[in-house]
Amino acid sequence: MGERTNGAYNLNWAIRGVFYRFNYILNDRYIFETNGRYDGTSRFPTEDRFDFFPSASLAWVVSEESFFKPLKKVVSYMKFRGSAGTLGNQNLGEDNYSQVYPYISTMGLSAQSTLLNGAWVPAVYAPNLVSASLTWEKATTYNFGVDLGLLNDKLNATFDLYRRNTVDMLTKGKTLPAVLGTSVPKENAADLETNGWELTLNWKDQMNVAGKPFHYGVKFILYDSRTYITKFDNPTNYLDDHYEGMEWGDIWGLKTLGFFQSEQEIEAHADQSKVASYPGSRPIEPGDLKFEDTNGDGIVDWGNWTLENPGDYRIIGNSQDRLGYSIDLNAEWNGFDLRAFFQGIGKKDFYPGPGHHYFWGIYAQPWSNLLAHNLDHWTPESPNAYFPRPKSYSAEIGKELGIPQSKYLQNAAYLRLKNLTLGYSLPKSLISKIGLDKVRLYVSGENLLEFTKLNEYLDPEGLGGTVYPFQRTYSFGLNVIF
């Protein structure tokens, strides 16, 4: 029957801390608050476990000052506020013991496939590397904001401007030579800086329509941020590691010039065999992708993959969500109520990776599904098609379609109607006779429509390709309050 094995593991860790809060308000116009935490975690070595994380905020309600009274008819409320505070992060992952306690060097144990005297041969592996020091990742945020109430509070506005400095970021250290024989340990290896802002506008008003009050409101939110690495030990600026000045989410790739249309064009172009899939068994032919020789050296490649010599790769996009926004509309009249909520991203790039079969189809693997958009491929009669000539495994990592490139870089900006609800509440004069306080009928829809330039097989809120697709959902309901 052979030898049966089973296994299990139990992970545990602990945190301990104390905190305080103090706030004071003077004359309803001067506001002060301070907070502090002293936290410790078992995930770090004894001497690095505890740290203090303070914060403080100040606010001034200018509209409560006597000199502001002449402006009250236009600006009913004005408040300036500022804050600074630090929070700690000790999350290192919980997949196995070495990740929960990465400062402890562990030795792997397993049974080899070799039999000796009729039994499996056990093997013990050399311990992994650990960081000599490991402590809290600290994020310090500085914020300045203003709150406004205008036109008798019909219009309310809030604006925030912030900077977040993250120091001692918990991440892997610089890449070491492969001859080391083990992975690079997690360290407090990097610092980064995020600058951002957020704007909220909220309008509420009412008027009479057909002799009955009509209430309506519009809320608009717009925000943006950008993040840069400010410190990392990367003397060669190797692009697989962080490097100083790197913007978070940058996509490095090639510029696509289209498709080769003839053998003569292939012969006249730079050698791009280094970025072709299986160049030894299937040569580049008409219908294959044509990449720009950006640095003019006659070879399309990645150089030595450093910031100073990335070959023909350039930053072609950024995968971070930029210019996020939402619009919330609501109205009530004569028992009817309506709400529509829109949400979207104004700027974002996405490149479907080699494993994204919903996009690449047969270009990923020969047994993948043949998708409708795969039919728009190059032929001598369709030289300007979307996809190259049919060729499986051309979407492998680091080759052809598997390389981020300008032609297939997706504009992932979108606007989606997340919710639309229409309701009607029966008149109280009618329902009060049967002892009811409120009866409301409604119909609601989720994810009803979206506006995007993405390929139809890509969902803007599920670009990884492994999430359950967002469904259009319709519901009908009845609310009864006694």
C-alpha positions in Angstrom: 0.0 0.0 0.0 3.0 2.3 0.3 3.8 4.8 3.0 1.1 7.2 4.0 1.9 10.7 5.3 0.0 13.6 6.6 0.9 17.0 8.0 -0.4 20.0 9.8 0.8 23.3 11.1 -0.4 25.8 13.7 0.5 29.5 13.4 0.2 32.0 16.2 1.5 35.4 17.1 0.7 38.1 19.6 0.5 41.9 19.9 0.5 44.0 23.1 -0.1 47.6 23.4 -1.5 50.6 25.2 -2.9 53.8 23.8 -4.2 57.2 24.9 -6.4 60.0 23.5 -6.8 63.6 24.6 -8.9 66.2 23.0 -9.9 69.8 23.9 -12.4 72.3 22.3 -12.3 76.0 23.2 -15.2 78.2 22.4 -16.4 75.9 19.7 -13.7 77.2 17.4 -10.3 75.9 18.5 -10.0 72.1 18.5 -7.0 70.0 19.6 -6.6 66.3 19.8 -3.6 64.0 20.4 -3.3 60.2 20.3 -0.6 57.8 21.0 0.1 54.0 20.9 2.9 52.0 22.3 2.7 48.6 20.6 4.7 45.4 20.5 4.6 42.3 18.4 6.0 38.8 18.7 6.9 38.9 15.0 10.1 40.8 15.6 13.2 40.1 17.7 12.9 41.0 21.3 15.0 44.2 21.1 12.9 45.4 18.1 9.4 44.5 19.1 8.1 47.8 20.7 7.6 51.2 19.2 5.7 54.4 19.9 3.3 55.9 17.3 2.0 59.4 18.1 -0.4 61.7 16.3 -1.8 65.2 16.8 -4.4 67.4 15.0 -5.4 71.1 15.2 -8.5 72.7 13.8 -9.8 76.3 13.6 -13.5 77.0 12.9 -13.0 80.4 11.3 -16.7 81.0 10.7 -17.2 81.2 14.5 -15.0 84.3 14.8 -16.7 87.7 15.2 -14.8 89.2 12.2 -16.4 86.5 9.9 -20.0 87.5 10.5 -20.3 89.8 7.4 -19.4 86.7 5.2 -21.9 84.3 6.7 -24.6 84.9 4.1 -22.2 83.5 1.4 -19.9 81.3 3.5 -21.9 79.8 6.3 -19.1 77.5 7.6 -15.3 77.5 7.2 -12.9 75.3 9.0 -9.1 74.8 8.6 -7.5 71.7 10.0 -4.1 70.0 10.0 -2.7 66.8 11.4 0.4 64.6 11.6 0.5 61.1 12.8 2.4 57.8 12.6 1.1 54.3 12.4 3.0 51.0 12.5 2.7 47.9 10.3 3.9 44.5 11.4 2.1 42.4 8.7 4.6 40.0 7.1 2.2 37.3 5.8 0.9 34.2 7.5 1.5 31.4 4.9 4.1 29.6 7.0 6.1 29.8 10.2 9.1 31.4 8.5 6.9 34.3 7.3 5.2 34.9 10.6 8.6 34.9 12.4 11.1 35.8 9.6 13.8 36.7 12.1 14.1 33.0 13.0 16.3 30.9 10.7 14.5 27.6 9.9 15.7 24.3 8.4 13.4 22.5 5.9 12.6 18.8 6.4 11.2 16.5 3.7 11.4 12.9 2.5 13.4 12.3 -0.7 12.2 10.1 -3.5 15.2 7.8 -3.0 14.5 4.5 -1.1 17.1 3.2 1.3 16.5 -0.2 3.0 12.9 0.1 1.9 12.2 3.5 3.4 12.1 7.0 2.2 15.3 8.9 2.9 14.7 12.0 5.0 16.5 15.3 4.1 17.2 18.4 6.1 18.0 21.6 4.2 20.3 24.4 5.0 18.6 27.2 6.9 17.3 30.3 5.1 18.8 33.7 5.5 17.2 36.1 8.0 17.7 39.8 8.5 20.0 40.9 11.4 17.4 43.5 12.4 13.6 43.6 11.8 11.2 46.1 13.2 8.0 48.1 12.5 7.3 49.7 9.2 6.2 53.2 10.0 3.9 55.5 7.9 3.8 59.1 8.9 1.0 61.2 7.3 0.8 65.0 7.1 -2.6 66.4 6.2 -4.0 69.8 5.6 -7.7 70.3 4.9 -10.5 72.8 4.6 -14.2 72.4 5.1 -16.7 74.9 3.6 -20.4 75.5 3.8 -21.7 77.8 1.1 -25.1 79.4 0.2 -26.8 78.5 3.5 -25.2 75.1 3.5 -26.7 74.1 0.2 -23.2 73.5 -1.1 -20.6 71.8 1.2 -17.0 71.3 0.1 -14.1 69.5 1.6 -10.6 69.5 0.3 -7.6 67.5 1.7 -4.0 67.6 0.7 -1.7 65.0 2.2 1.8 63.5 2.2 2.6 60.0 3.6 6.2 59.0 4.2 6.7 55.3 4.8 10.0 54.4 6.3 11.6 51.0 7.0 9.2 49.3 4.6 9.0 45.6 5.1 10.0 44.1 1.8 12.7 41.9 0.3 16.2 43.4 0.1 18.3 43.9 -3.0 18.8 41.0 -5.3 21.8 38.9 -4.5 23.8 36.6 -6.9 22.1 33.3 -7.7 25.1 31.4 -6.4 23.9 32.3 -2.9 21.5 29.4 -3.3 18.6 30.9 -1.2 16.0 33.6 -1.3 16.7 37.2 -0.1 15.1 37.7 3.3 12.6 40.4 4.2 14.1 43.5 5.6 13.2 47.1 6.6 14.6 47.8 3.2 12.8 50.7 1.6 11.3 54.2 2.1 8.6 55.6 -0.1 6.6 58.8 -0.4 2.9 59.3 -1.4 1.5 62.6 -2.3 -2.3 63.0 -2.8 -5.4 65.0 -2.5 -9.2 64.5 -2.3 -12.1 66.8 -3.1 -15.7 66.3 -2.1 -18.6 68.5 -3.2 -22.1 68.0 -1.9 -25.1 70.0 -3.1 -28.5 69.7 -1.4 -31.6 71.8 -2.2 -35.4 71.7 -2.6 -38.1 73.3 -4.7 -41.8 73.0 -5.4 -42.9 70.9 -8.4 -46.6 70.7 -9.1 -47.2 72.2 -5.7 -45.3 69.6 -3.8 -41.7 69.7 -2.4 -39.0 68.2 -4.6 -35.8 67.3 -2.7 -32.6 66.5 -4.6 -28.9 66.1 -4.0 -25.6 65.6 -5.8 -22.4 64.4 -4.2 -19.2 64.3 -6.2 -15.8 62.9 -5.0 -12.5 63.2 -6.9 -9.1 62.0 -5.6 -5.6 61.2 -6.8 -2.2 60.2 -5.5 1.2 59.2 -6.7 3.9 57.1 -4.9 7.6 57.1 -5.3 10.5 55.1 -3.8 12.8 57.4 -2.0 15.4 54.9 -0.6 16.5 51.4 -1.5 19.9 49.8 -1.6 20.2 49.2 -5.3 23.6 50.4 -6.5 23.1 49.2 -10.1 19.5 50.4 -10.4 18.5 46.8 -11.3 14.9 47.0 -12.6 13.6 43.9 -10.9 14.2 45.7 -7.6 13.0 49.0 -6.3 15.2 52.0 -7.1 15.2 55.5 -5.9 12.9 57.7 -7.9 10.8 54.8 -9.1 7.1 55.5 -9.4 4.9 52.8 -7.9 3.1 50.9 -10.7 5.4 51.8 -13.6 5.0 49.4 -16.5 8.2 48.8 -18.5 7.7 47.5 -22.1 8.4 47.8 -25.8 7.0 50.0 -28.5 5.1 48.0 -31.1 5.4 49.1 -34.7 2.8 46.7 -36.0 3.3 43.4 -37.8 6.0 42.3 -40.3 4.3 42.2 -43.7 7.1 40.5 -45.7 10.3 38.6 -45.5 12.1 41.7 -46.9 10.9 43.8 -44.0 12.1 41.1 -41.5 15.6 41.1 -43.1 15.8 44.9 -43.0 14.7 45.2 -39.4 16.7 44.9 -36.2 17.3 41.4 -34.8 14.5 40.6 -32.3 15.1 36.9 -31.8 15.8 37.6 -28.1 12.2 38.6 -27.6 10.7 35.9 -29.9 9.1 32.7 -28.6 10.9 29.5 -29.5 13.2 31.3 -32.0 15.2 28.1 -32.7 12.2 26.1 -33.8 10.0 28.6 -35.5 11.6 31.7 -37.2 10.0 35.1 -37.3 7.6 35.3 -40.2 5.2 37.8 -41.8 2.3 38.4 -39.4 4.6 38.4 -36.3 5.0 41.5 -34.1 7.5 44.2 -35.0 9.1 46.0 -32.1 11.0 49.3 -32.3 14.8 49.3 -31.9 14.6 52.3 -29.6 18.3 52.6 -28.8 19.4 51.9 -32.4 21.9 49.2 -31.6 20.4 46.7 -34.2 19.1 44.4 -31.5 15.7 44.4 -29.7 16.4 43.3 -26.1 16.5 44.4 -22.5 20.1 45.5 -22.3 21.5 44.6 -18.8 18.1 45.4 -17.3 19.1 48.5 -15.3 17.8 52.0 -15.3 20.8 53.2 -17.2 20.7 50.4 -19.8 17.2 48.9 -20.2 17.8 48.1 -23.8 14.7 48.9 -25.9 12.4 48.9 -22.9 10.8 52.1 -21.8 8.1 53.1 -19.3 4.9 52.8 -21.3 2.2 53.1 -18.6 1.3 52.9 -15.0 -1.0 50.3 -13.3 -2.0 52.4 -10.3 -5.6 53.8 -10.0 -5.5 57.5 -10.8 -8.2 60.2 -10.7 -10.7 58.0 -8.9 -14.2 59.5 -8.7 -17.8 58.9 -7.8 -21.1 60.6 -8.4 -24.1 60.1 -6.1 -27.5 61.4 -7.3 -30.7 61.3 -5.2 -34.2 62.8 -5.4 -37.6 62.6 -3.6 -41.0 63.8 -4.7 -44.6 62.9 -3.9 -43.6 59.6 -2.3 -41.2 58.6 -5.1 -37.4 58.3 -4.4 -34.6 57.8 -6.9 -30.9 57.1 -6.3 -28.1 56.6 -8.9 -24.5 55.9 -7.8 -21.7 56.1 -10.4 -18.1 55.1 -9.7 -15.0 55.1 -11.8 -11.3 55.6 -12.4 -10.1 58.3 -14.7 -6.6 57.1 -15.5 -5.1 53.6 -15.3 -3.1 51.3 -17.6 -3.3 47.5 -17.6 -1.3 44.9 -19.5 -2.8 41.3 -19.6 -0.1 39.0 -18.4 0.9 35.7 -19.9 -1.6 33.8 -17.7 -4.6 35.9 -18.8 -6.3 33.3 -21.0 -9.5 35.3 -21.2 -7.6 37.9 -23.3 -5.0 35.8 -25.1 -7.0 32.6 -25.8 -5.1 30.4 -28.2 -2.0 32.6 -28.1 -1.4 31.5 -24.6 -1.7 27.7 -25.1 -3.0 25.6 -28.0 -5.8 24.0 -25.8 -7.1 27.3 -24.6 -10.5 28.5 -25.8 -10.7 30.1 -29.2 -12.2 33.5 -28.3 -14.2 35.6 -30.8 -11.7 38.4 -30.7 -8.9 36.0 -31.6 -10.5 35.8 -35.1 -9.3 39.3 -35.7 -5.8 38.1 -36.5 -3.2 38.9 -39.2 -3.5 37.3 -42.6 -2.2 38.6 -45.9 -5.7 39.8 -46.6 -6.0 41.4 -43.1 -2.6 43.1 -42.6 -4.0 45.6 -40.0 -5.8 43.1 -37.7 -5.6 43.3 -33.9 -3.8 40.1 -33.2 -0.7 38.6 -34.9 -0.8 35.4 -36.9 -2.1 32.5 -34.9 0.7 31.0 -32.9 0.4 29.3 -29.5 2.8 29.9 -26.6 3.6 33.4 -28.0 2.1 34.9 -24.8 4.8 33.3 -22.6 6.7 35.3 -20.0 9.2 37.7 -21.5 8.4 36.8 -25.1 6.3 38.5 -27.8 2.8 39.0 -26.4 4.0 38.2 -22.9 6.1 41.4 -23.0 4.2 44.6 -22.0 4.0 46.6 -25.2 2.2 49.6 -26.6 -0.2 47.8 -28.9 -1.9 45.7 -26.3 -1.6 48.1 -23.3 -5.1 48.6 -22.2 -6.7 51.8 -21.1 -8.4 50.6 -17.9 -10.2 53.9 -17.1 -13.9 53.3 -16.6 -17.3 54.7 -15.4 -19.8 52.2 -14.0 -23.4 52.6 -12.8 -23.0 50.7 -9.5 -26.5 51.1 -8.3 -29.9 52.5 -9.5 -32.9 52.3 -7.2 -36.4 53.6 -7.7 -38.8 53.5 -4.8 -42.4 54.5 -3.9 -43.7 55.0 -0.4 -47.5 54.7 0.1 -49.2 57.8 1.6 -49.2 57.8 5.4 -52.9 58.8 5.3 -53.6 55.5 3.8 -51.3 53.1 5.7 -51.9 54.7 9.1 -55.5 53.3 9.0 -54.1 49.8 9.3 -51.5 50.5 11.9 -48.4 50.9 9.6 -45.8 53.6 9.8 -44.2 53.1 6.4 -44.7 50.9 3.3 -42.2 51.3 0.5 -41.9 49.4 -2.8 -38.7 49.5 -4.7 -36.8 48.1 -7.7 -33.0 48.1 -7.7 -30.2 47.2 -10.1 -26.5 46.7 -9.5 -23.7 47.1 -12.1 -26.2 48.0 -14.8 -23.8 49.6 -17.3 -20.2 50.7 -17.8 -18.2 52.9 -20.1 -14.7 51.6 -20.8 -12.3 51.1 -23.7 -11.2 47.7 -22.3 -11.5 44.6 -24.3 -15.0 43.0 -23.7 -13.4 40.0 -21.9 -11.8 42.3 -19.3 -13.7 43.7 -16.3 -12.2 47.0 -15.0 -12.8 45.9 -11.4 -11.4 42.4 -11.9 -8.4 42.8 -14.1 -6.5 40.0 -12.6 -8.7 37.5 -14.4 -9.2 35.3 -11.3 -12.1 37.1 -9.7 -15.7 36.0 -10.1 -17.2 38.3 -12.9 -19.3 41.2 -11.7 -22.9 40.4 -12.3 -25.8 42.6 -13.4 -28.3 42.1 -10.5 -31.9 43.1 -10.4 -34.1 43.0 -7.3 -37.6 44.0 -6.2 -38.5 44.6 -2.6 -41.0 45.7 0.0 -40.2 47.5 3.2 -42.8 47.6 5.9 -42.4 49.5 9.2 -44.9 49.1 12.0 
